[in-house]
């Protein structure tokens, strides 16, 4: 029997960023195989060209070697080399029925974890061992819940098929799209996704969520000409100045009457010394809106600003889509089914009728959209987990009772839809 708490703590000790979840994903594969699941992983689970914001080859290789040194199964990890870290576990019931999918994300964040003794992982000895990486958004808990659900369902009789989807690179909304494009959702009749925490206390569950924003993340490279800033400034083309011009004008884009919008340049880098005209600059910018159409409009305005800012300073540029998401529309009957399952789950004391509300973005939205386009239904739940600080904070942690609650909620959903016994 899986030790759920130790599993989560082991994953917390070894946080891995998007598309580098080699150790985490090999543990998922090994666990699913030991429970009798058919397992799809590596290039069979992810469409390579559709991955967004893929780390550099150097970063991928370093993370791979680190994973092997920390116990990743080399035979399994070899199939994931290069950033193919998605995993899908399939369990076919003894009788025909619908295909039910649960989705769990696995990646961590580039945050240095707090060493404050009031921080439970530090006090109890399961703080991150990978300096500068941290599970600060509960994905260690999500992966653990997924494996706990796998174990629970492996012991039950099913009328239909279970698909457990373990997704890489949710942070930056980068990984789901590639699994969708590989066809991993095409046969799914029902999809349930969930997040721990999100300002919801332990013991409270929402069967649906509204408010998730459409978003596009753009990585931009500006290329100019270097020269001596004192002797020959007119002979240079200042890439950093062009990027700064773009930044100021991007933030000057007006608000929209068609829906709430957000825009942010989160990274601006360039230059090497005070006396050198910078020949290169890098920018990462995001757009968001409650409307998919408005977000597309915002993105096009940003692209035009980048083009003309580069032109003003005689620069060349490249733009890469480094991430994206769309709004999520939960099917009301799936929301109610999740609420019913939660009301019966051990440890749940509150199941509000209203959906949870979030103005973040979630790339599970592409999975939800694909299932609904194919005639299926889906929802995105919030399973409460009391947190001492907000998500993405160096002292983030989850109340571990929430893991058992999450497993029981998913198990009860499967029981209702697949008549599991």
N, C-alpha and C positions, 0 to 999 in steps of 0.2 A: 504493500500500500504506500502511495506517495506521501511523503512528509511535506505538506503544503507550505508550512512556515519555513522550513529549511530550504525548500526549493526557491521560494521567493527571495530569501536572504542570500542564497548562492548567486542568483541572477543579479541581485543588487550589488554584490561584491564585484561583479564582472560586467559592468555596463558597456554596451557597444553601440556606436553611432550608426545612423542609417546606411544600409547596404554593406556594413562591416559586421553584422551580427553572426559571425561564423560560429563562435562557441555556443551562443544561445540557440541558434538554429539547429546545430548538430544535436544538442540536448533534446530539442523538440522532436527531431527525427527519431532518435534512439528511443525516446519514451513512447512515442506513437507506435513504433514498430513492436516494442515489447508488449503493447496492449492489443496487438492484432490488427492494427489499422494498415490499410494500403497507404503508402506515403509517396507523394509527389514532391520533388524539391529540386533546387538548382535551376538549370536552364529549362527544365520541364514545367516549372511553376511560374516563371517570369519571362516576359517579352523584353529581351535586352535593349533594343532601340527605344522602347517606350519608357525606360527608367529616366527619372528627372533628377537633376542635381547630383549625378554620380560623382563620388570622390575621385581624386586623382589616382593613377595607377600606383604611385608611391604610397599613398595613404592606405589603399586597399591591401597592398602587399604587407605593409607593416602590421595592419590589423589582423591579417591572416596568420602571420608568424606568431603574433602575440596570442591569438586564440589557440594555436597548436601547443604553445608552451604552457597554456593554462588548461589543458585537458580536452580540447576539442578533438573529436574523432577524426583522424587524418583522412580516412577513406571517404567519409561523408563530406567533410569540409572541402576536399579536392573538387567535388562536384559543384561547389558554391563559389569557387575562386573567381575573382573578378567582380564580385558584388551581386551574386545570384542567391540571395539569402531567404527567399520566400519558401514556405512549407505549407502543404495541404495534406491533411489526414482524412481518409475516407473510410467509413464503416458502413457496410451494406447490411441491412436487416434481413431476417429470414423470410420476410414477406414483402411484396411490392408496396410502394407508397411514395409520397413526395420526397423531394430532396431538401433538407433543412441545413442551412449553413450558419455557422457562428464565426465571427471574425475577431482576431486578437492581434494587437500590434506589439512589437518586440524591442524597438530601438530606444536608446538613451539620448541624453543631451550633452553638449559641450560645456558643462558647468563643473567647476571644482567644488566638491562636496565639503560642507562645513565639518570642522573637527571640534566644534563646541560639544562639551560633555552633556549638555541638555538635549543634543540631537541623538535620538534613539539608536540609529545605526552605528554611530561612534561609540556610544556608551555600551552597546551590547556586541560590538565587535564584527559588524558586517558592513562597515563603511566601504565605499568604492576603493578597489585596488588599482584601478586604472586612472591615474592622475589626470584631472581635467575633464573626465567623463563622469556622468552621474545619472542615475535613474531619478529624475526630478519631476516626472509626470505620470508615475504609476504604471508604466508599461511592464516593469518587472512583475507587478501584480496581475496585469492583464494576461501575460504569458502563463503565469502560474495558474490562473483561473482556467485558461484554455486546457492545460494539461490535467487539471483536476476534473474538468468536465469530460475529457477524453477517458479518464479512468472510470468515472461514474457510468458513462454510457456504454462502455465496453462490457459491462456486467448486466445489461438490460436487453430485453427482446424488443426489436424495432420493426416497425412496418414502414419501410422506406430507407432512405440513405442520409447519413450524417456527413457533412463536410466541415472540417475545422480548418479555418484559414488563418495562418500565422504570417502576418504581413511585416515586411521590413519598412524602414524609412517613412514612418508617419510624420515625424517632426520635419517641418518644411513642406509637408503634404507632397511627398515624392514617390512613395512606393506602391500605393494601391492601383494607380492607373496601369502600371505595367502588368499586374496580375489580372486585371480586367481584360487588357488587350491580349493576354495569353489564353483567355477563354475560361478562366477558373470559375466564373460566376454564371456561365451561359446556361447551365442546366439546373440552376437553383430556383426552387419554388418559394422558399421563405428564407429571409436573411435577418439575423439579429446581431447588432453590434452594441458595444457598451463601453463606457468609460467610468473608472473609479474616481470618486472625489467630486471635483467641479463645484465646490462650496456646498455639497450635499452631505449631511452628517451620516455616520455609520448607522445602519438600520432603516434608512429611508431609501426608497427606490422609485424612480420615474420610468415608466414604460416607453416614453418617447421624449424627444428633444426638438425644440424649434429655435430658430435664430441663427443657425450656422451660416456663415457668409461665404459667398463665392470669392475666390482669391486667385491671383497669379503672382508668382515669384519670378523675377527676371534678374539674371546675372549678366552684367554688362562689362565689356572690356573696351577701353579707349586706347588708341595707339597714336602717338605723335612722333616728334623728332627731338632728341636731346641736343642741348647746346650749352655753352658757358653762360650763366645767368648775368655775369658782369661784362665780359668781353664781347659776346655775340648774342644777346637775348633775342634779337629780331630773326635769327636764323633757326630758332627752335619753334616747335608747335607743342604747346603746353597741354598735355593730356589731362593733368589734374585740374587745370583751369576749365577745360571743357566739361569735365565731370561735375565740377562745382557749379558751373552754369546750369547744367541739367538738373542738379539737385534743387537749386533754388526755384527753378521754374516748375519742376514736378510738384513741389510743395505749394506752389501758387495755383495749381489747378483748382477751379471753383468747386464748391459742393454741388450736389445734384438734387433736383426736385423729384427724381424718379426712385429714390431709395437711399437709405443710409450708406455712406461711403467711408472708407479709410484709405490712407495712402502713407507710405513711409519709405524713406531711404535709410536702410538700417546699417549699411556698410559703405564707406568711401575710403579708399586707400590709393596711395600713389606717391611717387617721388622717392629719391634716395639721399639727397643732400641739399642744403640751402643754396648752393651755388650752381645747381644743375637744373635746367628746364626739364620737368618730368616728361619722359617719353611714354609712360604707361600709367593708367589708372584703372581701378576696379570699383564697381558699384553693384550693390544688391538692393533691389527695390521691390516693394510689394504693393499691389492694389487689392482692395476688398470692397464688396458691396453685398447687400441683401438680395440684389437683383443680378442674375447671371448676365443679362444684357448690359446693365450699367457697368458691371466689372469689365466686360469686353470693351466698352467705350473708353473707360479709364485707361485700360491697357494700351489702346491705340493712341490715346493722347500722350501717354508716357513715351511710347515708341517714337512719336513725331518729335517730341522735345529732345530726346536723345539724338535723333538724326540731325536736327537743326543745330543743336549745341555743338555736336561734332563738326558740322559744316562751318560754323562760325570760326572755329579754331583750327581748321584744316586738318582734322583728325579722321582716322578710320575707326570703325567700331564693330563689335559683334554683340548680339543679344542671344542668350540662351534661356529658354523656359526651364527654370530650376525647380518648379513645383506648381501645384494648382489644386483647386477644389471647387466644388459647386454647392449650391444650397441642398439641404436634405429635407425631403418631405416624407414624413412617417405615415404609413398606412394606419388609419384609426383602429381597425380591427386588430392589427398586430400590437398596437399600443395597449389596447385593452387586454389582449391575451397575455402580454408581458406583465401587466398590472395584476392580473389574476394569479399568475404564477408567483409573483413576488409576495402577494398577500399570504400565500401558503408556505413561503420559505422560512426556514429557521433563522431567527435573529432579526427579521424585518418587523418593524413596529409602525412604519408610516409609509403609505402608498398614495400620494396625492393624485387626484383626478387630473389636474393640469399637468401638461408636459413641462419638463425642465427648459430653461432658456439659456442660450450661450451665444455670444457674438464672436467666438473664435471661428476656426475653419477646420474641416475634417476631410481627409481624402477618402475615407470610407464612403463618402458621398458618391464617388464613381461606382462603387460596388452596389450601393442602393439603387442608383439610376439604372445600371445594367439589368439588375433583377427585375425592376419595375418595367423596363422597356420590353422584357421578354414575358411579361404577363404575371410575374411573381409579386410578392409583397415583402415589405421590409420595415424595420424601425431601428432607432438608435437610442439606447437606454442609458440612464445614469444610475450607477450603483453607488450609494453613499459610502464615503470613507473619510472619517474626520481627519483633517490635516492640521498640523501646528502652524503652517505658513502656506502661502499660495503656491500653486504649481509653478515650476521653473525657478524655484528658490533654492539656494544652497542647503537649507535645512528642511527641505520637503521630505515628508514621510507619510505613510498611510497606516491607519489603524488596521491591524492584520485580521481582525474579526471579519472585515469586509470580504476577504478572500473566500471564506466558507459561504458567506451569503451569496456572492456572485456565482459560485459553483452551483449552489442549490437552485438559484433562479434559472440559470441556463438548463439545468437538468429537468426542472419542472416544465419549462417551455417545450423541450423535446418530448416529454411525456404526453403533453397535450396534443402536439402536432403529429407525432409518430406512434401514438398509442403505446408508448414504451411501458413495459411492466417491470 
